[in-house]
Amino acid sequence: TPSMSPRFRGFDFKLAFREVCPRAKVSAVPDGLAAALGVACEHRHLRSALVLILGTAPAVATLFRDPSGKGRFVEVAIWQSWVWFTKIKLDDPYGYCGGLRVTPAGLRVKPKEAFKIPHHQARIRFALDALTWERLTGTCRELPPETQANLTPAEAGLVWAGRLQRAVDALAE
């Protein structure tokens, strides 16, 4: 993720976008917060919501609207630690690739070539990422054939939906 990259820290957005938009005010907003703000704008009737973002890596955000009904504020928050550290039970034989190595010395992100297939649990970040979808459908060019499930999109969708439900259940606990 960009936030973990040493090259991302200190990135000068104004300088990078000056040629494209010389008068624009440029701000960086994490995807999860942008998604929560988008939901708040599109669905003004919602007083609060849990927003799940599925893509290269899953993310979660929440929104909470001013309870007075006067619309003075919308509070948004991201739940990155929930996605990266919470484990869910895997009720399927397809396991996961990548992962985190957590030791007393700190954290290390494992390479995507590291896999546990099958496995009984996985961190949400690695159970519902884009690489998992590609593996489930047998279309991942970056990983060896033994990691591919070769499911139809409908079959992969059922596995995905089960994992997503367990992720939401984990948040509710």
Rosetta constraint file for C-alpha pairs under 8 A:
AtomPair CA 1 CA 5 HARMONIC 6.71 0.50
AtomPair CA 2 CA 8 HARMONIC 5.65 0.50
AtomPair CA 3 CA 8 HARMONIC 6.24 0.50
AtomPair CA 3 CA 9 HARMONIC 7.03 0.50
AtomPair CA 4 CA 8 HARMONIC 7.64 0.50
AtomPair CA 5 CA 9 HARMONIC 7.09 0.50
AtomPair CA 7 CA 11 HARMONIC 7.38 0.50
AtomPair CA 12 CA 16 HARMONIC 6.27 0.50
AtomPair CA 13 CA 17 HARMONIC 6.07 0.50
AtomPair CA 13 CA 26 HARMONIC 6.54 0.50
AtomPair CA 13 CA 27 HARMONIC 7.32 0.50
AtomPair CA 13 CA 28 HARMONIC 7.67 0.50
AtomPair CA 14 CA 18 HARMONIC 5.75 0.50
AtomPair CA 14 CA 25 HARMONIC 7.61 0.50
AtomPair CA 14 CA 26 HARMONIC 6.06 0.50
AtomPair CA 17 CA 21 HARMONIC 5.90 0.50
AtomPair CA 17 CA 22 HARMONIC 7.28 0.50
AtomPair CA 17 CA 26 HARMONIC 7.68 0.50
AtomPair CA 18 CA 22 HARMONIC 4.54 0.50
AtomPair CA 18 CA 23 HARMONIC 7.64 0.50
AtomPair CA 18 CA 24 HARMONIC 7.97 0.50
AtomPair CA 29 CA 33 HARMONIC 6.52 0.50
AtomPair CA 29 CA 34 HARMONIC 6.22 0.50
AtomPair CA 30 CA 34 HARMONIC 6.26 0.50
AtomPair CA 31 CA 35 HARMONIC 6.06 0.50
AtomPair CA 32 CA 36 HARMONIC 6.26 0.50
AtomPair CA 32 CA 51 HARMONIC 7.83 0.50
AtomPair CA 32 CA 53 HARMONIC 6.76 0.50
AtomPair CA 32 CA 59 HARMONIC 6.04 0.50
AtomPair CA 32 CA 60 HARMONIC 6.04 0.50
AtomPair CA 32 CA 61 HARMONIC 5.32 0.50
AtomPair CA 32 CA 78 HARMONIC 5.99 0.50
AtomPair CA 33 CA 37 HARMONIC 6.12 0.50
AtomPair CA 33 CA 61 HARMONIC 6.27 0.50
AtomPair CA 33 CA 76 HARMONIC 6.37 0.50
AtomPair CA 33 CA 77 HARMONIC 6.52 0.50
AtomPair CA 33 CA 78 HARMONIC 6.27 0.50
AtomPair CA 34 CA 38 HARMONIC 6.04 0.50
AtomPair CA 35 CA 39 HARMONIC 6.21 0.50
AtomPair CA 35 CA 51 HARMONIC 7.15 0.50
AtomPair CA 35 CA 53 HARMONIC 7.42 0.50
AtomPair CA 35 CA 61 HARMONIC 7.60 0.50
AtomPair CA 36 CA 40 HARMONIC 6.19 0.50
AtomPair CA 36 CA 51 HARMONIC 6.09 0.50
AtomPair CA 36 CA 61 HARMONIC 6.00 0.50
AtomPair CA 36 CA 62 HARMONIC 6.23 0.50
AtomPair CA 36 CA 63 HARMONIC 5.93 0.50
AtomPair CA 36 CA 76 HARMONIC 6.49 0.50
AtomPair CA 37 CA 41 HARMONIC 6.19 0.50
AtomPair CA 37 CA 63 HARMONIC 7.52 0.50
AtomPair CA 37 CA 76 HARMONIC 7.22 0.50
AtomPair CA 38 CA 42 HARMONIC 6.10 0.50
AtomPair CA 39 CA 43 HARMONIC 5.76 0.50
AtomPair CA 39 CA 51 HARMONIC 7.83 0.50
AtomPair CA 40 CA 44 HARMONIC 5.73 0.50
AtomPair CA 40 CA 46 HARMONIC 7.08 0.50
AtomPair CA 40 CA 63 HARMONIC 7.14 0.50
AtomPair CA 40 CA 74 HARMONIC 7.66 0.50
AtomPair CA 46 CA 65 HARMONIC 7.61 0.50
AtomPair CA 47 CA 63 HARMONIC 7.88 0.50
AtomPair CA 47 CA 64 HARMONIC 5.87 0.50
AtomPair CA 47 CA 65 HARMONIC 4.98 0.50
AtomPair CA 47 CA 66 HARMONIC 7.56 0.50
AtomPair CA 47 CA 67 HARMONIC 7.24 0.50
AtomPair CA 48 CA 62 HARMONIC 7.28 0.50
AtomPair CA 48 CA 63 HARMONIC 5.27 0.50
AtomPair CA 48 CA 64 HARMONIC 4.38 0.50
AtomPair CA 48 CA 65 HARMONIC 6.11 0.50
AtomPair CA 49 CA 62 HARMONIC 5.61 0.50
AtomPair CA 49 CA 63 HARMONIC 5.35 0.50
AtomPair CA 49 CA 64 HARMONIC 6.87 0.50
AtomPair CA 50 CA 60 HARMONIC 7.23 0.50
AtomPair CA 50 CA 61 HARMONIC 6.08 0.50
AtomPair CA 50 CA 62 HARMONIC 4.62 0.50
AtomPair CA 50 CA 63 HARMONIC 6.76 0.50
AtomPair CA 51 CA 60 HARMONIC 5.71 0.50
AtomPair CA 51 CA 61 HARMONIC 5.12 0.50
AtomPair CA 51 CA 62 HARMONIC 5.78 0.50
AtomPair CA 51 CA 63 HARMONIC 7.86 0.50
AtomPair CA 52 CA 58 HARMONIC 7.32 0.50
AtomPair CA 52 CA 59 HARMONIC 6.05 0.50
AtomPair CA 52 CA 60 HARMONIC 4.74 0.50
AtomPair CA 52 CA 61 HARMONIC 6.64 0.50
AtomPair CA 53 CA 58 HARMONIC 5.50 0.50
AtomPair CA 53 CA 59 HARMONIC 4.97 0.50
AtomPair CA 53 CA 60 HARMONIC 5.99 0.50
AtomPair CA 54 CA 58 HARMONIC 4.56 0.50
AtomPair CA 54 CA 59 HARMONIC 6.61 0.50
AtomPair CA 54 CA 128 HARMONIC 7.42 0.50
AtomPair CA 54 CA 129 HARMONIC 7.11 0.50
AtomPair CA 54 CA 130 HARMONIC 7.95 0.50
AtomPair CA 55 CA 129 HARMONIC 6.28 0.50
AtomPair CA 55 CA 130 HARMONIC 5.69 0.50
AtomPair CA 56 CA 129 HARMONIC 5.49 0.50
AtomPair CA 56 CA 130 HARMONIC 4.66 0.50
AtomPair CA 56 CA 131 HARMONIC 7.34 0.50
AtomPair CA 57 CA 125 HARMONIC 6.16 0.50
AtomPair CA 57 CA 126 HARMONIC 7.74 0.50
AtomPair CA 57 CA 128 HARMONIC 7.21 0.50
AtomPair CA 57 CA 129 HARMONIC 4.65 0.50
AtomPair CA 57 CA 130 HARMONIC 6.49 0.50
AtomPair CA 58 CA 83 HARMONIC 7.01 0.50
AtomPair CA 58 CA 124 HARMONIC 7.64 0.50
AtomPair CA 58 CA 125 HARMONIC 5.84 0.50
AtomPair CA 58 CA 128 HARMONIC 6.29 0.50
AtomPair CA 58 CA 129 HARMONIC 5.86 0.50
AtomPair CA 59 CA 78 HARMONIC 7.76 0.50
AtomPair CA 59 CA 79 HARMONIC 7.14 0.50
AtomPair CA 59 CA 80 HARMONIC 6.39 0.50
AtomPair CA 59 CA 83 HARMONIC 6.31 0.50
AtomPair CA 59 CA 125 HARMONIC 7.87 0.50
AtomPair CA 60 CA 78 HARMONIC 5.93 0.50
AtomPair CA 60 CA 79 HARMONIC 5.33 0.50
AtomPair CA 60 CA 80 HARMONIC 6.76 0.50
AtomPair CA 60 CA 83 HARMONIC 7.14 0.50
AtomPair CA 61 CA 76 HARMONIC 6.95 0.50
AtomPair CA 61 CA 77 HARMONIC 5.45 0.50
AtomPair CA 61 CA 78 HARMONIC 4.26 0.50
AtomPair CA 61 CA 79 HARMONIC 5.75 0.50
AtomPair CA 62 CA 76 HARMONIC 5.52 0.50
AtomPair CA 62 CA 77 HARMONIC 5.35 0.50
AtomPair CA 62 CA 78 HARMONIC 6.54 0.50
AtomPair CA 62 CA 79 HARMONIC 7.96 0.50
AtomPair CA 63 CA 74 HARMONIC 6.73 0.50
AtomPair CA 63 CA 75 HARMONIC 5.57 0.50
AtomPair CA 63 CA 76 HARMONIC 4.42 0.50
AtomPair CA 63 CA 77 HARMONIC 6.66 0.50
AtomPair CA 64 CA 74 HARMONIC 5.69 0.50
AtomPair CA 64 CA 75 HARMONIC 5.04 0.50
AtomPair CA 64 CA 76 HARMONIC 6.43 0.50
AtomPair CA 65 CA 69 HARMONIC 7.93 0.50
AtomPair CA 65 CA 71 HARMONIC 6.98 0.50
AtomPair CA 65 CA 73 HARMONIC 6.23 0.50
AtomPair CA 65 CA 74 HARMONIC 4.48 0.50
AtomPair CA 65 CA 75 HARMONIC 6.26 0.50
AtomPair CA 66 CA 70 HARMONIC 6.84 0.50
AtomPair CA 66 CA 71 HARMONIC 5.57 0.50
AtomPair CA 66 CA 72 HARMONIC 6.06 0.50
AtomPair CA 66 CA 73 HARMONIC 5.34 0.50
AtomPair CA 66 CA 74 HARMONIC 6.10 0.50
AtomPair CA 66 CA 75 HARMONIC 7.92 0.50
AtomPair CA 79 CA 83 HARMONIC 6.70 0.50
AtomPair CA 80 CA 84 HARMONIC 6.19 0.50
AtomPair CA 81 CA 85 HARMONIC 5.74 0.50
AtomPair CA 81 CA 86 HARMONIC 7.71 0.50
AtomPair CA 82 CA 86 HARMONIC 5.37 0.50
AtomPair CA 82 CA 171 HARMONIC 7.79 0.50
AtomPair CA 83 CA 123 HARMONIC 7.14 0.50
AtomPair CA 83 CA 124 HARMONIC 5.24 0.50
AtomPair CA 83 CA 125 HARMONIC 5.22 0.50
AtomPair CA 84 CA 123 HARMONIC 6.28 0.50
AtomPair CA 84 CA 124 HARMONIC 6.40 0.50
AtomPair CA 84 CA 125 HARMONIC 5.18 0.50
AtomPair CA 85 CA 123 HARMONIC 5.88 0.50
AtomPair CA 85 CA 124 HARMONIC 7.36 0.50
AtomPair CA 85 CA 125 HARMONIC 7.85 0.50
AtomPair CA 86 CA 123 HARMONIC 5.39 0.50
AtomPair CA 86 CA 124 HARMONIC 6.14 0.50
AtomPair CA 86 CA 170 HARMONIC 7.65 0.50
AtomPair CA 87 CA 121 HARMONIC 6.28 0.50
AtomPair CA 87 CA 122 HARMONIC 5.14 0.50
AtomPair CA 87 CA 123 HARMONIC 4.04 0.50
AtomPair CA 87 CA 124 HARMONIC 5.87 0.50
AtomPair CA 88 CA 121 HARMONIC 5.45 0.50
AtomPair CA 88 CA 122 HARMONIC 5.63 0.50
AtomPair CA 88 CA 123 HARMONIC 6.18 0.50
AtomPair CA 88 CA 124 HARMONIC 6.41 0.50
AtomPair CA 88 CA 163 HARMONIC 7.72 0.50
AtomPair CA 88 CA 166 HARMONIC 6.29 0.50
AtomPair CA 88 CA 167 HARMONIC 6.28 0.50
AtomPair CA 88 CA 170 HARMONIC 7.02 0.50
AtomPair CA 89 CA 120 HARMONIC 5.84 0.50
AtomPair CA 89 CA 121 HARMONIC 4.36 0.50
AtomPair CA 89 CA 122 HARMONIC 6.75 0.50
AtomPair CA 89 CA 166 HARMONIC 7.24 0.50
AtomPair CA 90 CA 95 HARMONIC 7.07 0.50
AtomPair CA 90 CA 119 HARMONIC 6.98 0.50
AtomPair CA 90 CA 120 HARMONIC 5.03 0.50
AtomPair CA 90 CA 121 HARMONIC 4.87 0.50
AtomPair CA 90 CA 122 HARMONIC 6.86 0.50
AtomPair CA 90 CA 163 HARMONIC 6.98 0.50
AtomPair CA 91 CA 120 HARMONIC 7.00 0.50
AtomPair CA 92 CA 118 HARMONIC 7.82 0.50
AtomPair CA 92 CA 159 HARMONIC 7.08 0.50
AtomPair CA 93 CA 117 HARMONIC 6.85 0.50
AtomPair CA 93 CA 118 HARMONIC 4.79 0.50
AtomPair CA 93 CA 119 HARMONIC 6.87 0.50
AtomPair CA 94 CA 117 HARMONIC 5.59 0.50
AtomPair CA 94 CA 118 HARMONIC 5.25 0.50
AtomPair CA 94 CA 119 HARMONIC 7.32 0.50
AtomPair CA 94 CA 136 HARMONIC 7.45 0.50
AtomPair CA 94 CA 149 HARMONIC 6.83 0.50
AtomPair CA 95 CA 115 HARMONIC 7.55 0.50
AtomPair CA 95 CA 116 HARMONIC 5.55 0.50
AtomPair CA 95 CA 117 HARMONIC 4.25 0.50
AtomPair CA 95 CA 118 HARMONIC 4.43 0.50
AtomPair CA 95 CA 119 HARMONIC 4.71 0.50
AtomPair CA 95 CA 120 HARMONIC 7.23 0.50
AtomPair CA 95 CA 121 HARMONIC 7.48 0.50
AtomPair CA 95 CA 122 HARMONIC 7.36 0.50
AtomPair CA 95 CA 127 HARMONIC 7.66 0.50
AtomPair CA 96 CA 115 HARMONIC 5.75 0.50
AtomPair CA 96 CA 116 HARMONIC 5.65 0.50
AtomPair CA 96 CA 117 HARMONIC 6.23 0.50
AtomPair CA 96 CA 118 HARMONIC 7.70 0.50
AtomPair CA 96 CA 119 HARMONIC 7.41 0.50
AtomPair CA 96 CA 122 HARMONIC 6.73 0.50
AtomPair CA 96 CA 126 HARMONIC 6.20 0.50
AtomPair CA 96 CA 127 HARMONIC 5.96 0.50
AtomPair CA 96 CA 132 HARMONIC 6.85 0.50
AtomPair CA 97 CA 112 HARMONIC 5.36 0.50
AtomPair CA 97 CA 113 HARMONIC 6.48 0.50
AtomPair CA 97 CA 114 HARMONIC 5.67 0.50
AtomPair CA 97 CA 115 HARMONIC 4.09 0.50
AtomPair CA 97 CA 116 HARMONIC 6.44 0.50
AtomPair CA 97 CA 117 HARMONIC 8.00 0.50
AtomPair CA 97 CA 126 HARMONIC 6.68 0.50
AtomPair CA 97 CA 131 HARMONIC 7.94 0.50
AtomPair CA 97 CA 132 HARMONIC 7.47 0.50
AtomPair CA 98 CA 109 HARMONIC 7.25 0.50
AtomPair CA 98 CA 110 HARMONIC 5.09 0.50
AtomPair CA 98 CA 111 HARMONIC 5.23 0.50
AtomPair CA 98 CA 112 HARMONIC 4.01 0.50
AtomPair CA 98 CA 113 HARMONIC 6.44 0.50
AtomPair CA 98 CA 114 HARMONIC 5.24 0.50
AtomPair CA 98 CA 115 HARMONIC 5.95 0.50
AtomPair CA 98 CA 126 HARMONIC 6.65 0.50
AtomPair CA 99 CA 109 HARMONIC 6.05 0.50
AtomPair CA 99 CA 110 HARMONIC 5.26 0.50
AtomPair CA 99 CA 111 HARMONIC 7.58 0.50
AtomPair CA 99 CA 112 HARMONIC 7.62 0.50
AtomPair CA 99 CA 114 HARMONIC 7.74 0.50
AtomPair CA 99 CA 115 HARMONIC 7.99 0.50
AtomPair CA 99 CA 122 HARMONIC 7.93 0.50
AtomPair CA 99 CA 123 HARMONIC 7.27 0.50
AtomPair CA 99 CA 126 HARMONIC 6.13 0.50
AtomPair CA 100 CA 107 HARMONIC 6.71 0.50
AtomPair CA 100 CA 108 HARMONIC 5.71 0.50
AtomPair CA 100 CA 109 HARMONIC 4.62 0.50
AtomPair CA 100 CA 110 HARMONIC 5.55 0.50
AtomPair CA 101 CA 107 HARMONIC 5.69 0.50
AtomPair CA 101 CA 108 HARMONIC 5.07 0.50
AtomPair CA 101 CA 109 HARMONIC 6.25 0.50
AtomPair CA 101 CA 110 HARMONIC 6.55 0.50
AtomPair CA 102 CA 106 HARMONIC 6.04 0.50
AtomPair CA 102 CA 107 HARMONIC 4.79 0.50
AtomPair CA 102 CA 108 HARMONIC 6.68 0.50
AtomPair CA 103 CA 107 HARMONIC 6.40 0.50
AtomPair CA 110 CA 114 HARMONIC 6.47 0.50
AtomPair CA 113 CA 143 HARMONIC 6.47 0.50
AtomPair CA 115 CA 147 HARMONIC 7.83 0.50
AtomPair CA 117 CA 147 HARMONIC 7.12 0.50
AtomPair CA 122 CA 126 HARMONIC 6.51 0.50
AtomPair CA 122 CA 127 HARMONIC 5.78 0.50
AtomPair CA 123 CA 127 HARMONIC 6.18 0.50
AtomPair CA 124 CA 128 HARMONIC 6.11 0.50
AtomPair CA 124 CA 167 HARMONIC 6.53 0.50
AtomPair CA 125 CA 129 HARMONIC 6.26 0.50
AtomPair CA 126 CA 132 HARMONIC 7.36 0.50
AtomPair CA 127 CA 132 HARMONIC 6.59 0.50
AtomPair CA 127 CA 163 HARMONIC 7.16 0.50
AtomPair CA 128 CA 132 HARMONIC 6.16 0.50
AtomPair CA 128 CA 133 HARMONIC 7.42 0.50
AtomPair CA 128 CA 160 HARMONIC 7.16 0.50
AtomPair CA 128 CA 163 HARMONIC 7.20 0.50
AtomPair CA 128 CA 164 HARMONIC 7.26 0.50
AtomPair CA 129 CA 133 HARMONIC 6.80 0.50
AtomPair CA 130 CA 134 HARMONIC 6.36 0.50
AtomPair CA 131 CA 135 HARMONIC 6.14 0.50
AtomPair CA 131 CA 140 HARMONIC 6.96 0.50
AtomPair CA 132 CA 136 HARMONIC 6.05 0.50
AtomPair CA 133 CA 137 HARMONIC 6.28 0.50
AtomPair CA 133 CA 156 HARMONIC 7.27 0.50
AtomPair CA 133 CA 160 HARMONIC 7.73 0.50
AtomPair CA 134 CA 138 HARMONIC 5.94 0.50
AtomPair CA 134 CA 139 HARMONIC 4.97 0.50
AtomPair CA 134 CA 140 HARMONIC 4.80 0.50
AtomPair CA 135 CA 139 HARMONIC 6.13 0.50
AtomPair CA 135 CA 140 HARMONIC 5.35 0.50
AtomPair CA 135 CA 147 HARMONIC 6.66 0.50
AtomPair CA 135 CA 148 HARMONIC 4.65 0.50
AtomPair CA 135 CA 149 HARMONIC 5.99 0.50
AtomPair CA 135 CA 150 HARMONIC 7.29 0.50
AtomPair CA 136 CA 148 HARMONIC 6.08 0.50
AtomPair CA 136 CA 149 HARMONIC 4.72 0.50
AtomPair CA 136 CA 150 HARMONIC 5.88 0.50
AtomPair CA 136 CA 151 HARMONIC 5.74 0.50
AtomPair CA 136 CA 156 HARMONIC 5.70 0.50
AtomPair CA 137 CA 148 HARMONIC 7.27 0.50
AtomPair CA 137 CA 149 HARMONIC 6.26 0.50
AtomPair CA 137 CA 150 HARMONIC 4.74 0.50
AtomPair CA 137 CA 151 HARMONIC 4.78 0.50
AtomPair CA 137 CA 152 HARMONIC 6.04 0.50
AtomPair CA 137 CA 153 HARMONIC 6.29 0.50
AtomPair CA 137 CA 156 HARMONIC 6.31 0.50
AtomPair CA 138 CA 145 HARMONIC 7.99 0.50
AtomPair CA 138 CA 148 HARMONIC 4.85 0.50
AtomPair CA 138 CA 149 HARMONIC 5.61 0.50
AtomPair CA 138 CA 150 HARMONIC 4.03 0.50
AtomPair CA 138 CA 151 HARMONIC 6.71 0.50
AtomPair CA 139 CA 148 HARMONIC 7.67 0.50
AtomPair CA 139 CA 150 HARMONIC 7.67 0.50
AtomPair CA 140 CA 148 HARMONIC 7.34 0.50
AtomPair CA 143 CA 147 HARMONIC 6.67 0.50
AtomPair CA 143 CA 148 HARMONIC 7.77 0.50
AtomPair CA 144 CA 148 HARMONIC 7.26 0.50
AtomPair CA 151 CA 155 HARMONIC 5.67 0.50
AtomPair CA 151 CA 156 HARMONIC 5.64 0.50
AtomPair CA 152 CA 156 HARMONIC 6.07 0.50
AtomPair CA 153 CA 157 HARMONIC 5.90 0.50
AtomPair CA 154 CA 158 HARMONIC 6.50 0.50
AtomPair CA 155 CA 159 HARMONIC 6.60 0.50
AtomPair CA 156 CA 160 HARMONIC 6.04 0.50
AtomPair CA 157 CA 161 HARMONIC 5.92 0.50
AtomPair CA 158 CA 162 HARMONIC 6.22 0.50
AtomPair CA 159 CA 163 HARMONIC 6.36 0.50
AtomPair CA 160 CA 164 HARMONIC 6.09 0.50
AtomPair CA 161 CA 165 HARMONIC 6.11 0.50
AtomPair CA 162 CA 166 HARMONIC 6.33 0.50
AtomPair CA 163 CA 167 HARMONIC 6.23 0.50
AtomPair CA 164 CA 168 HARMONIC 6.32 0.50
AtomPair CA 165 CA 169 HARMONIC 6.09 0.50
AtomPair CA 166 CA 170 HARMONIC 6.09 0.50
AtomPair CA 167 CA 171 HARMONIC 6.52 0.50
AtomPair CA 168 CA 172 HARMONIC 6.43 0.50
AtomPair CA 169 CA 173 HARMONIC 6.49 0.50
